[in-house]
Amino acid sequence: MEQMLDVLNREEEISLDDKLEDIDEWDSLGYVAFLAMAAEYAEKSIRASEVRNAKTVGDLYNLVAGE
């Protein structure tokens, strides 16, 4: 979750249930930053389509965690 706060350049806490559409910082830059973070920290290649289908922070977390 800490990396996600960095990706979003956000100081406010977020939860797995937070909807991405409600997070102002989730924009095209956040999207690209998330893909880069996933590749660097999780050593995973996540398809852009998987990120586009994500609705919540938890969905993004599951992509990185491989769940």
PDB file as gemmi writes it, atoms N, CA and C in Angstrom:
CRYST1    1.000    1.000    1.000  90.00  90.00  90.00 P 1                      
ATOM      1  N   MET A   1       0.831  -1.191   0.000  1.00  0.00           N  
ATOM      2  CA  MET A   1       0.000   0.000   0.000  1.00  0.00           C  
ATOM      3  C   MET A   1       0.879   1.260   0.000  1.00  0.00           C  
ATOM      4  N   GLU A   2       2.021   1.161   0.641  1.00  0.00           N  
ATOM      5  CA  GLU A   2       2.918   2.316   0.680  1.00  0.00           C  
ATOM      6  C   GLU A   2       3.370   2.702  -0.736  1.00  0.00           C  
ATOM      7  N   GLN A   3       3.688   1.695  -1.544  1.00  0.00           N  
ATOM      8  CA  GLN A   3       4.087   1.977  -2.925  1.00  0.00           C  
ATOM      9  C   GLN A   3       2.933   2.602  -3.701  1.00  0.00           C  
ATOM     10  N   MET A   4       1.722   2.176  -3.395  1.00  0.00           N  
ATOM     11  CA  MET A   4       0.559   2.733  -4.084  1.00  0.00           C  
ATOM     12  C   MET A   4       0.388   4.210  -3.744  1.00  0.00           C  
ATOM     13  N   LEU A   5       0.636   4.580  -2.487  1.00  0.00           N  
ATOM     14  CA  LEU A   5       0.575   5.990  -2.114  1.00  0.00           C  
ATOM     15  C   LEU A   5       1.628   6.783  -2.884  1.00  0.00           C  
ATOM     16  N   ASP A   6       2.802   6.196  -3.054  1.00  0.00           N  
ATOM     17  CA  ASP A   6       3.858   6.853  -3.830  1.00  0.00           C  
ATOM     18  C   ASP A   6       3.445   6.992  -5.290  1.00  0.00           C  
ATOM     19  N   VAL A   7       2.870   5.946  -5.843  1.00  0.00           N  
ATOM     20  CA  VAL A   7       2.425   5.971  -7.239  1.00  0.00           C  
ATOM     21  C   VAL A   7       1.419   7.099  -7.450  1.00  0.00           C  
ATOM     22  N   LEU A   8       0.522   7.242  -6.507  1.00  0.00           N  
ATOM     23  CA  LEU A   8      -0.525   8.248  -6.633  1.00  0.00           C  
ATOM     24  C   LEU A   8      -0.084   9.630  -6.169  1.00  0.00           C  
ATOM     25  N   ASN A   9       1.146   9.702  -5.617  1.00  0.00           N  
ATOM     26  CA  ASN A   9       1.642  10.958  -5.079  1.00  0.00           C  
ATOM     27  C   ASN A   9       0.616  11.542  -4.106  1.00  0.00           C  
ATOM     28  N   ARG A  10       0.232  10.704  -3.164  1.00  0.00           N  
ATOM     29  CA  ARG A  10      -0.866  11.007  -2.244  1.00  0.00           C  
ATOM     30  C   ARG A  10      -0.413  10.791  -0.815  1.00  0.00           C  
ATOM     31  N   GLU A  11      -0.809  11.692   0.072  1.00  0.00           N  
ATOM     32  CA  GLU A  11      -0.460  11.559   1.481  1.00  0.00           C  
ATOM     33  C   GLU A  11      -1.600  10.948   2.297  1.00  0.00           C  
ATOM     34  N   GLU A  12      -2.819  11.111   1.817  1.00  0.00           N  
ATOM     35  CA  GLU A  12      -3.970  10.554   2.518  1.00  0.00           C  
ATOM     36  C   GLU A  12      -3.966   9.038   2.392  1.00  0.00           C  
ATOM     37  N   GLU A  13      -4.379   8.359   3.435  1.00  0.00           N  
ATOM     38  CA  GLU A  13      -4.446   6.905   3.420  1.00  0.00           C  
ATOM     39  C   GLU A  13      -5.491   6.431   2.413  1.00  0.00           C  
ATOM     40  N   ILE A  14      -5.244   5.267   1.889  1.00  0.00           N  
ATOM     41  CA  ILE A  14      -6.206   4.630   1.000  1.00  0.00           C  
ATOM     42  C   ILE A  14      -6.464   3.221   1.510  1.00  0.00           C  
ATOM     43  N   SER A  15      -7.585   2.671   1.113  1.00  0.00           N  
ATOM     44  CA  SER A  15      -7.908   1.303   1.512  1.00  0.00           C  
ATOM     45  C   SER A  15      -8.129   0.465   0.259  1.00  0.00           C  
ATOM     46  N   LEU A  16      -8.112  -0.824   0.439  1.00  0.00           N  
ATOM     47  CA  LEU A  16      -8.321  -1.732  -0.692  1.00  0.00           C  
ATOM     48  C   LEU A  16      -9.701  -1.569  -1.316  1.00  0.00           C  
ATOM     49  N   ASP A  17     -10.655  -1.068  -0.546  1.00  0.00           N  
ATOM     50  CA  ASP A  17     -12.021  -0.902  -1.035  1.00  0.00           C  
ATOM     51  C   ASP A  17     -12.250   0.402  -1.793  1.00  0.00           C  
ATOM     52  N   ASP A  18     -11.276   1.321  -1.738  1.00  0.00           N  
ATOM     53  CA  ASP A  18     -11.445   2.608  -2.412  1.00  0.00           C  
ATOM     54  C   ASP A  18     -11.578   2.404  -3.918  1.00  0.00           C  
ATOM     55  N   LYS A  19     -12.560   3.076  -4.490  1.00  0.00           N  
ATOM     56  CA  LYS A  19     -12.774   2.997  -5.938  1.00  0.00           C  
ATOM     57  C   LYS A  19     -11.790   3.927  -6.638  1.00  0.00           C  
ATOM     58  N   LEU A  20     -11.177   3.423  -7.684  1.00  0.00           N  
ATOM     59  CA  LEU A  20     -10.200   4.219  -8.425  1.00  0.00           C  
ATOM     60  C   LEU A  20     -10.825   5.480  -9.006  1.00  0.00           C  
ATOM     61  N   GLU A  21     -12.055   5.399  -9.437  1.00  0.00           N  
ATOM     62  CA  GLU A  21     -12.726   6.562 -10.035  1.00  0.00           C  
ATOM     63  C   GLU A  21     -12.926   7.689  -9.026  1.00  0.00           C  
ATOM     64  N   ASP A  22     -12.874   7.362  -7.733  1.00  0.00           N  
ATOM     65  CA  ASP A  22     -13.039   8.376  -6.690  1.00  0.00           C  
ATOM     66  C   ASP A  22     -11.713   8.986  -6.230  1.00  0.00           C  
ATOM     67  N   ILE A  23     -10.604   8.491  -6.755  1.00  0.00           N  
ATOM     68  CA  ILE A  23      -9.288   8.986  -6.366  1.00  0.00           C  
ATOM     69  C   ILE A  23      -8.807   9.947  -7.440  1.00  0.00           C  
ATOM     70  N   ASP A  24      -8.739  11.234  -7.077  1.00  0.00           N  
ATOM     71  CA  ASP A  24      -8.349  12.269  -8.041  1.00  0.00           C  
ATOM     72  C   ASP A  24      -6.988  11.997  -8.673  1.00  0.00           C  
ATOM     73  N   GLU A  25      -6.083  11.420  -7.895  1.00  0.00           N  
ATOM     74  CA  GLU A  25      -4.729  11.194  -8.382  1.00  0.00           C  
ATOM     75  C   GLU A  25      -4.615  10.007  -9.349  1.00  0.00           C  
ATOM     76  N   TRP A  26      -5.692   9.226  -9.497  1.00  0.00           N  
ATOM     77  CA  TRP A  26      -5.659   8.100 -10.429  1.00  0.00           C  
ATOM     78  C   TRP A  26      -5.990   8.637 -11.818  1.00  0.00           C  
ATOM     79  N   ASP A  27      -4.946   8.982 -12.542  1.00  0.00           N  
ATOM     80  CA  ASP A  27      -5.078   9.515 -13.886  1.00  0.00           C  
ATOM     81  C   ASP A  27      -4.078   8.788 -14.778  1.00  0.00           C  
ATOM     82  N   SER A  28      -3.846   9.302 -15.958  1.00  0.00           N  
ATOM     83  CA  SER A  28      -2.940   8.610 -16.882  1.00  0.00           C  
ATOM     84  C   SER A  28      -1.531   8.499 -16.315  1.00  0.00           C  
ATOM     85  N   LEU A  29      -1.079   9.503 -15.585  1.00  0.00           N  
ATOM     86  CA  LEU A  29       0.247   9.444 -14.973  1.00  0.00           C  
ATOM     87  C   LEU A  29       0.288   8.379 -13.881  1.00  0.00           C  
ATOM     88  N   GLY A  30      -0.758   8.311 -13.067  1.00  0.00           N  
ATOM     89  CA  GLY A  30      -0.843   7.280 -12.032  1.00  0.00           C  
ATOM     90  C   GLY A  30      -0.888   5.884 -12.632  1.00  0.00           C  
ATOM     91  N   TYR A  31      -1.578   5.764 -13.734  1.00  0.00           N  
ATOM     92  CA  TYR A  31      -1.706   4.492 -14.455  1.00  0.00           C  
ATOM     93  C   TYR A  31      -0.330   3.992 -14.904  1.00  0.00           C  
ATOM     94  N   VAL A  32       0.431   4.881 -15.553  1.00  0.00           N  
ATOM     95  CA  VAL A  32       1.764   4.523 -16.035  1.00  0.00           C  
ATOM     96  C   VAL A  32       2.703   4.261 -14.847  1.00  0.00           C  
ATOM     97  N   ALA A  33       2.596   5.085 -13.816  1.00  0.00           N  
ATOM     98  CA  ALA A  33       3.435   4.900 -12.629  1.00  0.00           C  
ATOM     99  C   ALA A  33       3.133   3.559 -11.961  1.00  0.00           C  
ATOM    100  N   PHE A  34       1.878   3.152 -11.954  1.00  0.00           N  
ATOM    101  CA  PHE A  34       1.523   1.856 -11.376  1.00  0.00           C  
ATOM    102  C   PHE A  34       2.169   0.725 -12.159  1.00  0.00           C  
ATOM    103  N   LEU A  35       2.114   0.785 -13.478  1.00  0.00           N  
ATOM    104  CA  LEU A  35       2.734  -0.258 -14.304  1.00  0.00           C  
ATOM    105  C   LEU A  35       4.239  -0.329 -14.042  1.00  0.00           C  
ATOM    106  N   ALA A  36       4.883   0.825 -13.905  1.00  0.00           N  
ATOM    107  CA  ALA A  36       6.319   0.857 -13.629  1.00  0.00           C  
ATOM    108  C   ALA A  36       6.614   0.288 -12.250  1.00  0.00           C  
ATOM    109  N   MET A  37       5.804   0.648 -11.255  1.00  0.00           N  
ATOM    110  CA  MET A  37       5.988   0.136  -9.893  1.00  0.00           C  
ATOM    111  C   MET A  37       5.809  -1.374  -9.859  1.00  0.00           C  
ATOM    112  N   ALA A  38       4.819  -1.869 -10.544  1.00  0.00           N  
ATOM    113  CA  ALA A  38       4.568  -3.308 -10.563  1.00  0.00           C  
ATOM    114  C   ALA A  38       5.754  -4.041 -11.178  1.00  0.00           C  
ATOM    115  N   ALA A  39       6.303  -3.480 -12.239  1.00  0.00           N  
ATOM    116  CA  ALA A  39       7.446  -4.108 -12.894  1.00  0.00           C  
ATOM    117  C   ALA A  39       8.688  -4.078 -12.006  1.00  0.00           C  
ATOM    118  N   GLU A  40       8.874  -2.971 -11.274  1.00  0.00           N  
ATOM    119  CA  GLU A  40      10.072  -2.818 -10.454  1.00  0.00           C  
ATOM    120  C   GLU A  40       9.984  -3.573  -9.135  1.00  0.00           C  
ATOM    121  N   TYR A  41       8.928  -3.337  -8.370  1.00  0.00           N  
ATOM    122  CA  TYR A  41       8.826  -3.902  -7.029  1.00  0.00           C  
ATOM    123  C   TYR A  41       8.326  -5.340  -7.013  1.00  0.00           C  
ATOM    124  N   ALA A  42       7.378  -5.624  -7.860  1.00  0.00           N  
ATOM    125  CA  ALA A  42       6.790  -6.963  -7.844  1.00  0.00           C  
ATOM    126  C   ALA A  42       7.436  -7.858  -8.888  1.00  0.00           C  
ATOM    127  N   GLU A  43       8.294  -7.263  -9.704  1.00  0.00           N  
ATOM    128  CA  GLU A  43       8.943  -8.012 -10.772  1.00  0.00           C  
ATOM    129  C   GLU A  43       7.922  -8.772 -11.614  1.00  0.00           C  
ATOM    130  N   LYS A  44       6.822  -8.080 -11.914  1.00  0.00           N  
ATOM    131  CA  LYS A  44       5.742  -8.667 -12.706  1.00  0.00           C  
ATOM    132  C   LYS A  44       5.446  -7.762 -13.877  1.00  0.00           C  
ATOM    133  N   SER A  45       5.106  -8.367 -14.954  1.00  0.00           N  
ATOM    134  CA  SER A  45       4.627  -7.629 -16.112  1.00  0.00           C  
ATOM    135  C   SER A  45       3.112  -7.752 -16.121  1.00  0.00           C  
ATOM    136  N   ILE A  46       2.472  -6.633 -15.953  1.00  0.00           N  
ATOM    137  CA  ILE A  46       1.011  -6.615 -15.920  1.00  0.00           C  
ATOM    138  C   ILE A  46       0.529  -5.948 -17.199  1.00  0.00           C  
ATOM    139  N   ARG A  47      -0.423  -6.577 -17.839  1.00  0.00           N  
ATOM    140  CA  ARG A  47      -0.961  -6.027 -19.082  1.00  0.00           C  
ATOM    141  C   ARG A  47      -1.788  -4.780 -18.797  1.00  0.00           C  
ATOM    142  N   ALA A  48      -1.703  -3.825 -19.707  1.00  0.00           N  
ATOM    143  CA  ALA A  48      -2.460  -2.583 -19.571  1.00  0.00           C  
ATOM    144  C   ALA A  48      -3.959  -2.859 -19.471  1.00  0.00           C  
ATOM    145  N   SER A  49      -4.429  -3.863 -20.180  1.00  0.00           N  
ATOM    146  CA  SER A  49      -5.863  -4.186 -20.142  1.00  0.00           C  
ATOM    147  C   SER A  49      -6.295  -4.630 -18.744  1.00  0.00           C  
ATOM    148  N   GLU A  50      -5.408  -5.297 -18.027  1.00  0.00           N  
ATOM    149  CA  GLU A  50      -5.732  -5.720 -16.658  1.00  0.00           C  
ATOM    150  C   GLU A  50      -5.895  -4.507 -15.749  1.00  0.00           C  
ATOM    151  N   VAL A  51      -5.050  -3.504 -15.943  1.00  0.00           N  
ATOM    152  CA  VAL A  51      -5.143  -2.286 -15.129  1.00  0.00           C  
ATOM    153  C   VAL A  51      -6.396  -1.517 -15.499  1.00  0.00           C  
ATOM    154  N   ARG A  52      -6.702  -1.439 -16.783  1.00  0.00           N  
ATOM    155  CA  ARG A  52      -7.919  -0.731 -17.217  1.00  0.00           C  
ATOM    156  C   ARG A  52      -9.174  -1.358 -16.623  1.00  0.00           C  
ATOM    157  N   ASN A  53      -9.163  -2.676 -16.413  1.00  0.00           N  
ATOM    158  CA  ASN A  53     -10.327  -3.364 -15.865  1.00  0.00           C  
ATOM    159  C   ASN A  53     -10.441  -3.236 -14.349  1.00  0.00           C  
ATOM    160  N   ALA A  54      -9.403  -2.760 -13.695  1.00  0.00           N  
ATOM    161  CA  ALA A  54      -9.417  -2.617 -12.235  1.00  0.00           C  
ATOM    162  C   ALA A  54     -10.390  -1.517 -11.831  1.00  0.00           C  
ATOM    163  N   LYS A  55     -11.160  -1.786 -10.801  1.00  0.00           N  
ATOM    164  CA  LYS A  55     -12.148  -0.820 -10.305  1.00  0.00           C  
ATOM    165  C   LYS A  55     -11.773  -0.255  -8.938  1.00  0.00           C  
ATOM    166  N   THR A  56     -11.010  -1.030  -8.162  1.00  0.00           N  
ATOM    167  CA  THR A  56     -10.656  -0.609  -6.803  1.00  0.00           C  
ATOM    168  C   THR A  56      -9.148  -0.720  -6.591  1.00  0.00           C  
ATOM    169  N   VAL A  57      -8.676  -0.116  -5.520  1.00  0.00           N  
ATOM    170  CA  VAL A  57      -7.278  -0.255  -5.133  1.00  0.00           C  
ATOM    171  C   VAL A  57      -6.973  -1.729  -4.888  1.00  0.00           C  
ATOM    172  N   GLY A  58      -7.919  -2.448  -4.332  1.00  0.00           N  
ATOM    173  CA  GLY A  58      -7.756  -3.881  -4.088  1.00  0.00           C  
ATOM    174  C   GLY A  58      -7.543  -4.664  -5.376  1.00  0.00           C  
ATOM    175  N   ASP A  59      -8.218  -4.269  -6.433  1.00  0.00           N  
ATOM    176  CA  ASP A  59      -8.012  -4.924  -7.736  1.00  0.00           C  
ATOM    177  C   ASP A  59      -6.569  -4.755  -8.194  1.00  0.00           C  
ATOM    178  N   LEU A  60      -6.031  -3.546  -8.034  1.00  0.00           N  
ATOM    179  CA  LEU A  60      -4.635  -3.299  -8.403  1.00  0.00           C  
ATOM    180  C   LEU A  60      -3.695  -4.105  -7.522  1.00  0.00           C  
ATOM    181  N   TYR A  61      -4.011  -4.145  -6.238  1.00  0.00           N  
ATOM    182  CA  TYR A  61      -3.196  -4.921  -5.297  1.00  0.00           C  
ATOM    183  C   TYR A  61      -3.154  -6.392  -5.719  1.00  0.00           C  
ATOM    184  N   ASN A  62      -4.292  -6.926  -6.088  1.00  0.00           N  
ATOM    185  CA  ASN A  62      -4.366  -8.332  -6.499  1.00  0.00           C  
ATOM    186  C   ASN A  62      -3.566  -8.596  -7.772  1.00  0.00           C  
ATOM    187  N   LEU A  63      -3.510  -7.610  -8.659  1.00  0.00           N  
ATOM    188  CA  LEU A  63      -2.692  -7.782  -9.863  1.00  0.00           C  
ATOM    189  C   LEU A  63      -1.214  -7.931  -9.505  1.00  0.00           C  
ATOM    190  N   VAL A  64      -0.762  -7.117  -8.569  1.00  0.00           N  
ATOM    191  CA  VAL A  64       0.648  -7.168  -8.159  1.00  0.00           C  
ATOM    192  C   VAL A  64       0.921  -8.409  -7.332  1.00  0.00           C  
ATOM    193  N   ALA A  65      -0.024  -8.759  -6.464  1.00  0.00           N  
ATOM    194  CA  ALA A  65       0.161  -9.911  -5.581  1.00  0.00           C  
ATOM    195  C   ALA A  65      -0.028 -11.234  -6.323  1.00  0.00           C  
ATOM    196  N   GLY A  66      -0.628 -11.168  -7.498  1.00  0.00           N  
ATOM    197  CA  GLY A  66      -0.842 -12.369  -8.279  1.00  0.00           C  
ATOM    198  C   GLY A  66      -2.035 -13.184  -7.844  1.00  0.00           C  
ATOM    199  N   GLU A  67      -2.996 -12.527  -7.252  1.00  0.00           N  
ATOM    200  CA  GLU A  67      -4.191 -13.243  -6.778  1.00  0.00           C  
ATOM    201  C   GLU A  67      -5.309 -13.143  -7.792  1.00  0.00           C  
TER     202      GLU A  67                                                      
END                                                                             
